[in-house]
Each structure stands twice: as C-alpha cells, then as structure tokens.
Amino acid sequence: MSPAQKLALVSGLTRNVRQLALAGIRSRHPGIDEREAMLRLAAMSVDRATLVKAFGWDPERAGR
C-alpha cells in the first residue's frame, strides 16, 4: 500500500470514528445543539482547563 493509500485509509477511519462518537453523544444528550455536540466530542480528548480557557465551556458544569 502506498503512503497516499495509507493516509486515505486512516483519514476515512478517523472520520468514521468521529461520526460514531458524535452519534453516541447525541443519543446520550438529545436536544443539544451542534456547538455542544462538538464541545462534548472535544472533551473526549482535550483537558478541562483547555476547554474552559479556549471555549468558555466546562464539561463538569455541563454534565459531561
């Protein structure tokens, strides 16, 4: 497999995992808007202090 093919495969897999994670977030938190869904997705890999500083959103207060 060429490097370009490997990159395309990894990119596709990453996109699929992100979509599955967002579907899970939306099923656990029905009615949230797109911004909160994205913030909750970010909270899976970004520390709380960074989320609060960068976005003014605290996952602990939002009921992560």
Distance bins in CASP14 RR format, pairs under 12 A and 6 or more apart:
PFRMAT RR
TARGET T0000
AUTHOR 0000-0000-0000
RMODE 2
METHOD distances of the structure
MODEL  1
1 7 0 0 0 0 1 0 0 0 0 0 0
1 8 0 0 0 0 1 0 0 0 0 0 0
1 9 1 0 0 1 0 0 0 0 0 0 0
1 10 0 0 0 0 0 1 0 0 0 0 0
2 8 0 0 0 0 1 0 0 0 0 0 0
2 9 0 0 0 0 0 1 0 0 0 0 0
3 9 0 0 0 0 0 1 0 0 0 0 0
3 10 0 0 0 0 0 1 0 0 0 0 0
4 10 0 0 0 0 0 1 0 0 0 0 0
4 11 0 0 0 0 0 1 0 0 0 0 0
5 11 0 0 0 0 0 1 0 0 0 0 0
5 12 0 0 0 0 0 1 0 0 0 0 0
6 12 0 0 0 0 0 1 0 0 0 0 0
6 13 0 0 0 0 0 1 0 0 0 0 0
7 13 0 0 0 0 0 1 0 0 0 0 0
7 14 0 0 0 0 0 1 0 0 0 0 0
8 14 0 0 0 0 0 1 0 0 0 0 0
8 15 0 0 0 0 0 1 0 0 0 0 0
9 15 0 0 0 0 0 1 0 0 0 0 0
9 16 0 0 0 0 0 1 0 0 0 0 0
10 16 0 0 0 0 0 1 0 0 0 0 0
10 17 0 0 0 0 0 1 0 0 0 0 0
11 17 0 0 0 0 0 1 0 0 0 0 0
11 18 0 0 0 0 0 1 0 0 0 0 0
12 18 0 0 0 0 1 0 0 0 0 0 0
12 19 0 0 0 0 1 0 0 0 0 0 0
13 19 0 0 0 0 0 1 0 0 0 0 0
13 20 0 0 0 0 0 1 0 0 0 0 0
14 20 0 0 0 0 0 1 0 0 0 0 0
14 21 0 0 0 0 0 1 0 0 0 0 0
14 45 0 0 0 0 0 1 0 0 0 0 0
15 21 0 0 0 0 0 1 0 0 0 0 0
15 22 0 0 0 0 0 1 0 0 0 0 0
16 22 0 0 0 0 0 1 0 0 0 0 0
16 23 0 0 0 0 0 1 0 0 0 0 0
17 23 0 0 0 0 0 1 0 0 0 0 0
17 24 0 0 0 0 0 1 0 0 0 0 0
17 41 0 0 0 0 0 1 0 0 0 0 0
17 44 0 0 0 0 0 1 0 0 0 0 0
17 45 0 0 0 0 0 1 0 0 0 0 0
18 24 0 0 0 0 0 1 0 0 0 0 0
18 25 0 0 0 0 0 1 0 0 0 0 0
18 37 0 0 0 0 0 1 0 0 0 0 0
18 38 0 0 0 0 0 1 0 0 0 0 0
18 41 1 0 0 1 0 0 0 0 0 0 0
18 42 0 0 0 0 0 1 0 0 0 0 0
18 44 0 0 0 0 1 0 0 0 0 0 0
18 45 0 0 0 0 0 1 0 0 0 0 0
19 25 0 0 0 0 0 1 0 0 0 0 0
19 26 0 0 0 0 0 1 0 0 0 0 0
19 37 0 0 0 0 0 1 0 0 0 0 0
19 41 0 0 0 0 0 1 0 0 0 0 0
20 26 0 0 0 0 0 1 0 0 0 0 0
20 27 0 0 0 0 0 1 0 0 0 0 0
20 41 0 0 0 0 0 1 0 0 0 0 0
20 44 0 0 0 0 0 1 0 0 0 0 0
21 27 0 0 0 0 0 1 0 0 0 0 0
21 28 0 0 0 0 0 1 0 0 0 0 0
21 37 0 0 0 0 1 0 0 0 0 0 0
21 38 0 0 0 0 0 1 0 0 0 0 0
21 40 0 0 0 0 1 0 0 0 0 0 0
21 41 1 0 1 0 0 0 0 0 0 0 0
21 42 0 0 0 0 0 1 0 0 0 0 0
21 43 0 0 0 0 0 1 0 0 0 0 0
21 44 1 0 0 1 0 0 0 0 0 0 0
21 45 0 0 0 0 1 0 0 0 0 0 0
22 28 0 0 0 0 0 1 0 0 0 0 0
22 29 0 0 0 0 0 1 0 0 0 0 0
22 32 0 0 0 0 0 1 0 0 0 0 0
22 34 0 0 0 0 1 0 0 0 0 0 0
22 36 0 0 0 0 0 1 0 0 0 0 0
22 37 1 0 1 0 0 0 0 0 0 0 0
22 38 0 0 0 0 1 0 0 0 0 0 0
22 39 0 0 0 0 0 1 0 0 0 0 0
22 40 0 0 0 0 1 0 0 0 0 0 0
22 41 1 0 1 0 0 0 0 0 0 0 0
22 42 0 0 0 0 0 1 0 0 0 0 0
22 44 0 0 0 0 0 1 0 0 0 0 0
23 29 0 0 0 0 0 1 0 0 0 0 0
23 30 0 0 0 0 0 1 0 0 0 0 0
23 37 0 0 0 0 1 0 0 0 0 0 0
23 40 0 0 0 0 0 1 0 0 0 0 0
23 41 0 0 0 0 0 1 0 0 0 0 0
24 30 0 0 0 0 0 1 0 0 0 0 0
24 32 0 0 0 0 0 1 0 0 0 0 0
24 37 0 0 0 0 1 0 0 0 0 0 0
24 40 0 0 0 0 1 0 0 0 0 0 0
24 41 0 0 0 0 1 0 0 0 0 0 0
24 44 0 0 0 0 0 1 0 0 0 0 0
25 31 0 0 0 0 0 1 0 0 0 0 0
25 32 1 0 0 1 0 0 0 0 0 0 0
25 33 0 0 0 0 0 1 0 0 0 0 0
25 34 0 0 0 0 0 1 0 0 0 0 0
25 36 0 0 0 0 1 0 0 0 0 0 0
25 37 1 0 1 0 0 0 0 0 0 0 0
25 38 0 0 0 0 1 0 0 0 0 0 0
25 39 0 0 0 0 1 0 0 0 0 0 0
25 40 1 0 1 0 0 0 0 0 0 0 0
25 41 1 0 0 1 0 0 0 0 0 0 0
25 42 0 0 0 0 0 1 0 0 0 0 0
25 43 0 0 0 0 1 0 0 0 0 0 0
25 44 0 0 0 0 1 0 0 0 0 0 0
25 59 0 0 0 0 0 1 0 0 0 0 0
25 62 0 0 0 0 0 1 0 0 0 0 0
25 63 0 0 0 0 0 1 0 0 0 0 0
25 64 0 0 0 0 0 1 0 0 0 0 0
26 32 1 0 0 1 0 0 0 0 0 0 0
26 33 0 0 0 0 0 1 0 0 0 0 0
26 34 0 0 0 0 1 0 0 0 0 0 0
26 36 0 0 0 0 1 0 0 0 0 0 0
26 37 1 0 0 1 0 0 0 0 0 0 0
26 38 0 0 0 0 0 1 0 0 0 0 0
26 40 0 0 0 0 1 0 0 0 0 0 0
26 41 0 0 0 0 0 1 0 0 0 0 0
27 37 0 0 0 0 0 1 0 0 0 0 0
27 40 0 0 0 0 0 1 0 0 0 0 0
28 36 0 0 0 0 0 1 0 0 0 0 0
28 37 0 0 0 0 0 1 0 0 0 0 0
28 40 0 0 0 0 1 0 0 0 0 0 0
28 41 0 0 0 0 0 1 0 0 0 0 0
28 63 0 0 0 0 0 1 0 0 0 0 0
28 64 0 0 0 0 0 1 0 0 0 0 0
29 36 1 0 0 1 0 0 0 0 0 0 0
29 37 1 0 0 1 0 0 0 0 0 0 0
29 39 0 0 0 0 0 1 0 0 0 0 0
29 40 1 0 0 1 0 0 0 0 0 0 0
29 41 0 0 0 0 0 1 0 0 0 0 0
29 43 0 0 0 0 0 1 0 0 0 0 0
29 59 0 0 0 0 0 1 0 0 0 0 0
29 62 0 0 0 0 1 0 0 0 0 0 0
29 63 0 0 0 0 1 0 0 0 0 0 0
29 64 0 0 0 0 1 0 0 0 0 0 0
30 36 0 0 0 0 0 1 0 0 0 0 0
30 37 0 0 0 0 0 1 0 0 0 0 0
31 37 0 0 0 0 1 0 0 0 0 0 0
31 40 0 0 0 0 0 1 0 0 0 0 0
32 38 0 0 0 0 1 0 0 0 0 0 0
32 39 0 0 0 0 1 0 0 0 0 0 0
32 40 1 0 0 1 0 0 0 0 0 0 0
32 41 0 0 0 0 0 1 0 0 0 0 0
32 57 0 0 0 0 0 1 0 0 0 0 0
32 62 0 0 0 0 1 0 0 0 0 0 0
32 63 0 0 0 0 0 1 0 0 0 0 0
33 39 0 0 0 0 1 0 0 0 0 0 0
33 40 0 0 0 0 0 1 0 0 0 0 0
34 40 0 0 0 0 0 1 0 0 0 0 0
34 41 0 0 0 0 0 1 0 0 0 0 0
35 41 0 0 0 0 0 1 0 0 0 0 0
35 42 0 0 0 0 0 1 0 0 0 0 0
35 55 0 0 0 0 1 0 0 0 0 0 0
35 56 0 0 0 0 0 1 0 0 0 0 0
35 57 0 0 0 0 1 0 0 0 0 0 0
35 62 0 0 0 0 0 1 0 0 0 0 0
36 42 0 0 0 0 0 1 0 0 0 0 0
36 43 0 0 0 0 0 1 0 0 0 0 0
36 51 0 0 0 0 0 1 0 0 0 0 0
36 55 0 0 0 0 0 1 0 0 0 0 0
36 57 1 0 0 1 0 0 0 0 0 0 0
36 58 0 0 0 0 0 1 0 0 0 0 0
36 59 0 0 0 0 0 1 0 0 0 0 0
36 62 1 0 0 1 0 0 0 0 0 0 0
36 63 0 0 0 0 0 1 0 0 0 0 0
36 64 0 0 0 0 0 1 0 0 0 0 0
37 43 0 0 0 0 0 1 0 0 0 0 0
37 44 0 0 0 0 0 1 0 0 0 0 0
37 57 0 0 0 0 0 1 0 0 0 0 0
37 62 0 0 0 0 0 1 0 0 0 0 0
38 44 0 0 0 0 0 1 0 0 0 0 0
38 46 0 0 0 0 0 1 0 0 0 0 0
38 51 0 0 0 0 0 1 0 0 0 0 0
38 55 0 0 0 0 1 0 0 0 0 0 0
38 57 0 0 0 0 1 0 0 0 0 0 0
39 45 0 0 0 0 0 1 0 0 0 0 0
39 46 0 0 0 0 1 0 0 0 0 0 0
39 48 0 0 0 0 0 1 0 0 0 0 0
39 50 0 0 0 0 0 1 0 0 0 0 0
39 51 1 0 0 1 0 0 0 0 0 0 0
39 52 0 0 0 0 0 1 0 0 0 0 0
39 54 0 0 0 0 1 0 0 0 0 0 0
39 55 1 0 0 1 0 0 0 0 0 0 0
39 56 0 0 0 0 1 0 0 0 0 0 0
39 57 1 0 1 0 0 0 0 0 0 0 0
39 58 0 0 0 0 1 0 0 0 0 0 0
39 59 1 0 0 1 0 0 0 0 0 0 0
39 61 0 0 0 0 0 1 0 0 0 0 0
39 62 1 0 0 1 0 0 0 0 0 0 0
39 63 0 0 0 0 0 1 0 0 0 0 0
39 64 0 0 0 0 1 0 0 0 0 0 0
40 46 0 0 0 0 0 1 0 0 0 0 0
40 51 0 0 0 0 1 0 0 0 0 0 0
40 55 0 0 0 0 0 1 0 0 0 0 0
40 57 0 0 0 0 1 0 0 0 0 0 0
40 58 0 0 0 0 0 1 0 0 0 0 0
40 59 1 0 0 1 0 0 0 0 0 0 0
40 62 1 0 0 1 0 0 0 0 0 0 0
40 63 0 0 0 0 1 0 0 0 0 0 0
40 64 1 0 0 1 0 0 0 0 0 0 0
41 51 0 0 0 0 0 1 0 0 0 0 0
41 57 0 0 0 0 0 1 0 0 0 0 0
41 59 0 0 0 0 0 1 0 0 0 0 0
41 64 0 0 0 0 0 1 0 0 0 0 0
42 48 0 0 0 0 0 1 0 0 0 0 0
42 50 0 0 0 0 1 0 0 0 0 0 0
42 51 1 0 0 1 0 0 0 0 0 0 0
42 52 0 0 0 0 0 1 0 0 0 0 0
42 54 0 0 0 0 1 0 0 0 0 0 0
42 55 1 0 0 1 0 0 0 0 0 0 0
42 56 0 0 0 0 0 1 0 0 0 0 0
42 57 0 0 0 0 1 0 0 0 0 0 0
42 59 0 0 0 0 1 0 0 0 0 0 0
42 62 0 0 0 0 0 1 0 0 0 0 0
42 64 0 0 0 0 0 1 0 0 0 0 0
43 49 0 0 0 0 0 1 0 0 0 0 0
43 50 0 0 0 0 1 0 0 0 0 0 0
43 51 1 0 0 1 0 0 0 0 0 0 0
43 52 0 0 0 0 0 1 0 0 0 0 0
43 54 0 0 0 0 0 1 0 0 0 0 0
43 55 0 0 0 0 1 0 0 0 0 0 0
43 57 0 0 0 0 1 0 0 0 0 0 0
43 58 0 0 0 0 1 0 0 0 0 0 0
43 59 1 0 1 0 0 0 0 0 0 0 0
43 60 0 0 0 0 1 0 0 0 0 0 0
43 61 0 0 0 0 0 1 0 0 0 0 0
43 62 0 0 0 0 1 0 0 0 0 0 0
43 63 0 0 0 0 1 0 0 0 0 0 0
43 64 1 0 0 1 0 0 0 0 0 0 0
44 51 0 0 0 0 0 1 0 0 0 0 0
44 59 0 0 0 0 1 0 0 0 0 0 0
44 64 0 0 0 0 1 0 0 0 0 0 0
45 51 0 0 0 0 0 1 0 0 0 0 0
45 59 0 0 0 0 0 1 0 0 0 0 0
46 52 0 0 0 0 0 1 0 0 0 0 0
46 53 0 0 0 0 0 1 0 0 0 0 0
46 54 0 0 0 0 1 0 0 0 0 0 0
46 55 0 0 0 0 1 0 0 0 0 0 0
46 57 0 0 0 0 0 1 0 0 0 0 0
46 59 0 0 0 0 1 0 0 0 0 0 0
46 64 0 0 0 0 0 1 0 0 0 0 0
47 53 0 0 0 0 1 0 0 0 0 0 0
47 54 0 0 0 0 0 1 0 0 0 0 0
47 58 0 0 0 0 0 1 0 0 0 0 0
47 59 0 0 0 0 1 0 0 0 0 0 0
47 60 0 0 0 0 0 1 0 0 0 0 0
48 54 0 0 0 0 0 1 0 0 0 0 0
48 55 0 0 0 0 0 1 0 0 0 0 0
48 56 0 0 0 0 0 1 0 0 0 0 0
48 57 0 0 0 0 1 0 0 0 0 0 0
48 58 1 0 0 1 0 0 0 0 0 0 0
48 59 1 0 1 0 0 0 0 0 0 0 0
48 60 1 0 0 1 0 0 0 0 0 0 0
48 61 0 0 0 0 1 0 0 0 0 0 0
48 62 0 0 0 0 0 1 0 0 0 0 0
48 63 0 0 0 0 0 1 0 0 0 0 0
48 64 0 0 0 0 1 0 0 0 0 0 0
49 55 0 0 0 0 0 1 0 0 0 0 0
49 56 0 0 0 0 0 1 0 0 0 0 0
49 57 0 0 0 0 0 1 0 0 0 0 0
49 58 0 0 0 0 1 0 0 0 0 0 0
49 59 0 0 0 0 0 1 0 0 0 0 0
49 60 0 0 0 0 0 1 0 0 0 0 0
50 56 0 0 0 0 0 1 0 0 0 0 0
50 57 0 0 0 0 0 1 0 0 0 0 0
50 58 0 0 0 0 0 1 0 0 0 0 0
50 59 0 0 0 0 0 1 0 0 0 0 0
51 57 1 0 1 0 0 0 0 0 0 0 0
51 58 1 0 0 1 0 0 0 0 0 0 0
51 59 1 0 0 1 0 0 0 0 0 0 0
51 60 0 0 0 0 1 0 0 0 0 0 0
51 61 0 0 0 0 0 1 0 0 0 0 0
51 62 0 0 0 0 1 0 0 0 0 0 0
51 64 0 0 0 0 1 0 0 0 0 0 0
52 58 1 0 1 0 0 0 0 0 0 0 0
52 59 0 0 0 0 1 0 0 0 0 0 0
52 60 0 0 0 0 1 0 0 0 0 0 0
52 61 0 0 0 0 1 0 0 0 0 0 0
52 62 0 0 0 0 0 1 0 0 0 0 0
55 62 0 0 0 0 0 1 0 0 0 0 0
56 62 0 0 0 0 0 1 0 0 0 0 0
57 63 0 0 0 0 0 1 0 0 0 0 0
57 64 0 0 0 0 0 1 0 0 0 0 0
58 64 0 0 0 0 1 0 0 0 0 0 0
END
